[in-house]
Amino acid sequence: MAKRDKRVEAMRRNPRQVRFATLQRVLEDHGFVGRRPGGSHWTYQHPGYPPHVTIVERRPFVLIAYVLEALKAIEAVSEGEEE
C-alpha cells in the first residue's frame, strides 16, 4: 500500500483528527490544485471533478465536514481514473 493510500485510509478511520497539512498533501497527491483566494479558506479543483472543494485552515485539526467532503471528492476522482 502506497503512502498516499495509507494517508487516505487514516483519514477515513479517524476524520476528526486530520491536520490541514495532511489534508492538503492528500488532495495534491490526487491531482487537485489549491489556491488561497483570501483569509483562511483554500479552494481545490481537479480537471476530472467539476465542483471545487473548499477547506478552511483551522488548527490543530480541520473540521470533520471538510474532511468528509475531501474524501468524497478523492473517491470520485479515483473512480474516474479507473474507468
VENVENWO-V363912 format. One record per helix or strand. SS is the DSSP state (2 for helix, 1 for strand). FROM is the first residue (numbers start at 0). TO is the last residue. If there is no record, write none. Layout:
SS & FROM & TO
SS & FROM & TO
This chain:
2 & 2 & 12
2 & 19 & 28
1 & 32 & 37
1 & 40 & 45
1 & 48 & 55
2 & 63 & 81
